Amino acid sequence: MNSPLLKLFIHPADAWLDIRHAEEAHPQQYLPRLLAMALIPALCLFVGTTQFGWSLAGEERVRLSVASATQLSGLLYATTVVGVMIMGVMIRWMSRGFDAQPTLNQCIGFAAYCATPWFVAGVVGLVPMRWLAVAALAAASAYATVLLYGGLQTFLRLRKEQAMLFATCVWGVGLLLMVTILVSMILFWFNTLMPEYVRPANLG
């Protein structure tokens, strides 16, 4: 995922062609790259919540203990990887109705490429600010949609009309999956693992 990464943000149409040609020449194994890219938001969130913290009132900042931050980052990492893989499975399952025969590996790879803006947006986890996180996630979601609609036809070799309908189905399923899996993760972390906060008085 490294070579076309920058191109996905500058010339996405060319990037998708390069990805397709590379796939045709040498079938790619996408799981190791997904595992590496998913580390970005997890590691940034760990650093941000333990070193920077966030403001609750005035200048007071609250951080997470290392143990709680590790739990949260680990959950985010697992959720991200599992979510992309489930999305790949769903794309593979839905492709049967659109005269496409991609492999499961290809579908996971396509889902991972479309999720690239979210991986990159994870850098804002270094500075846990609510407005910054919302803005970054909104921008990442918008560009992920651009990549989805622009890349599905090329990557899965579909007709334009098929690609638009298929992309809309993928977008709807993806939105439902993202909301469900992230909300479940947060509720599990908050209610079951019981996060431990470190307030200024305890920081020394």
C-alpha positions in Angstrom: 0.0 0.0 0.0 3.1 2.3 0.2 3.7 3.0 -3.5 0.3 4.3 -4.5 -0.4 5.8 -1.1 0.5 9.4 -2.0 -1.0 9.1 -5.5 -4.4 8.1 -4.0 -4.6 11.7 -2.6 -3.1 13.5 -5.6 -4.3 11.5 -8.7 -6.7 8.8 -7.4 -7.8 7.7 -10.9 -4.2 7.0 -11.9 -3.6 5.4 -8.5 -6.4 2.9 -9.1 -5.1 2.1 -12.5 -1.6 1.4 -11.0 -3.1 -0.7 -8.3 -5.1 -2.7 -10.9 -2.1 -3.2 -13.1 0.1 -4.3 -10.2 -2.6 -6.7 -9.1 -2.8 -8.2 -12.6 1.0 -8.6 -12.9 1.6 -9.9 -9.4 -1.4 -10.7 -7.2 -0.9 -8.7 -4.0 -1.2 -9.9 -0.4 -3.0 -7.1 1.4 -3.3 -8.3 5.0 0.3 -7.4 6.1 -0.2 -3.9 4.7 -3.6 -3.5 6.4 -2.0 -4.6 9.7 0.7 -2.0 9.3 -1.6 0.9 8.2 -4.0 0.2 11.1 -1.2 1.0 13.5 -1.2 4.7 12.7 -4.5 5.7 14.5 -3.9 3.2 17.3 -0.4 4.4 18.1 -1.3 8.1 17.7 -4.2 7.7 20.0 -2.0 6.0 22.6 0.5 8.8 22.5 -2.1 11.6 22.5 -4.2 10.2 25.4 -1.1 9.5 27.7 1.1 12.5 26.8 -1.1 15.3 25.7 -4.6 14.6 27.2 -7.7 16.6 26.6 -9.3 19.6 28.3 -12.4 19.3 30.4 -12.6 22.8 31.8 -10.4 25.7 31.4 -6.7 24.7 31.4 -7.3 21.4 33.3 -6.2 18.5 31.2 -7.1 14.8 31.7 -5.0 11.9 30.5 -5.5 8.2 30.4 -3.3 5.8 32.4 -0.9 3.8 30.3 -2.9 0.7 31.0 -6.2 2.2 29.9 -4.6 3.9 26.9 -3.2 0.5 25.9 -6.6 -1.1 26.2 -8.2 1.6 24.1 -5.5 1.6 21.4 -5.6 -2.2 21.3 -9.3 -2.2 20.8 -9.1 0.5 18.1 -6.5 -1.5 16.3 -8.4 -4.8 16.5 -11.7 -3.0 15.5 -10.1 -1.3 12.5 -8.5 -4.5 11.2 -11.6 -6.6 11.8 -13.9 -3.9 10.4 -11.9 -3.7 7.1 -11.8 -7.5 6.8 -15.6 -7.7 7.4 -16.1 -5.0 4.8 -14.0 -7.1 2.4 -16.2 -10.1 3.0 -19.3 -8.0 2.4 -17.9 -6.6 -0.8 -17.1 -10.2 -1.9 -20.6 -11.4 -1.1 -22.3 -8.4 -2.8 -20.2 -8.8 -5.9 -22.1 -11.9 -6.9 -25.0 -9.8 -7.9 -22.9 -7.5 -10.2 -21.2 -10.0 -12.5 -17.9 -9.6 -10.7 -15.7 -12.4 -9.4 -13.0 -10.8 -7.2 -11.2 -12.9 -4.7 -11.7 -12.3 -1.0 -8.1 -11.0 -0.8 -8.8 -8.4 -3.5 -12.0 -7.3 -1.7 -10.1 -6.8 1.5 -7.4 -4.9 -0.4 -10.0 -2.6 -2.0 -11.6 -2.0 1.4 -8.2 -1.2 2.9 -7.3 1.2 0.1 -10.7 3.0 0.6 -10.0 3.2 4.3 -6.6 4.9 3.7 -8.0 8.4 4.5 -9.2 7.2 7.9 -5.8 5.7 8.6 -4.0 9.0 7.7 -6.6 11.0 9.7 -5.7 8.9 12.7 -2.7 11.2 13.1 -4.9 13.7 14.8 -5.1 11.3 17.7 -1.8 12.8 18.8 -3.7 15.9 19.8 -7.1 14.7 21.3 -9.2 17.7 20.5 -12.9 17.1 19.8 -13.3 19.7 17.0 -10.1 18.5 15.3 -11.2 14.9 15.5 -14.6 15.6 14.1 -13.1 17.7 11.2 -10.5 15.1 10.4 -13.0 12.2 10.4 -15.5 14.2 8.3 -12.8 15.0 5.7 -11.6 11.4 5.7 -15.1 10.1 5.3 -15.7 12.4 2.3 -12.5 11.4 0.6 -13.0 7.7 1.3 -16.4 8.1 -0.5 -14.5 9.6 -3.4 -12.1 6.7 -3.5 -14.9 4.2 -3.3 -17.0 5.7 -6.2 -13.9 6.4 -8.2 -12.1 3.1 -7.7 -14.7 0.4 -7.7 -15.2 0.3 -11.5 -11.5 0.2 -12.1 -10.4 -2.3 -9.4 -13.3 -4.8 -9.9 -13.6 -4.3 -13.7 -17.3 -3.3 -13.7 -19.4 -1.3 -16.1 -20.0 2.3 -15.0 -23.7 1.7 -14.3 -23.0 -1.4 -12.2 -20.1 0.3 -10.4 -22.3 3.2 -9.3 -25.0 1.0 -7.9 -22.5 -1.4 -6.3 -20.6 1.5 -4.7 -23.8 2.9 -3.2 -24.5 -0.5 -1.7 -21.0 -0.7 -0.3 -21.3 2.8 1.1 -24.5 2.0 2.9 -23.2 -1.2 4.4 -19.9 0.4 5.3 -21.6 3.2 7.2 -23.7 0.8 9.1 -20.7 -1.4 9.9 -18.6 1.5 11.0 -21.1 3.0 13.4 -22.0 -0.4 14.8 -18.5 -1.6 15.4 -17.1 1.7 16.8 -20.0 2.3 19.2 -19.7 -1.3 20.4 -16.0 -0.8 20.9 -16.4 2.4 22.9 -19.2 0.9 25.1 -17.2 -2.2 25.8 -14.1 -0.2 26.7 -16.0 2.3 28.9 -18.4 -0.1 30.6 -16.4 -3.3 30.8 -12.7 -2.3 31.0 -13.4 0.7 33.2 -10.9 3.4 31.9 -8.6 5.0 34.5 -8.1 8.8 34.2 -5.1 10.7 35.4 -5.9 14.2 36.5 -3.4 17.0 37.0 -3.1 16.4 40.8 -1.8 12.9 40.0 0.6 13.9 37.3 3.3 15.1 39.8 
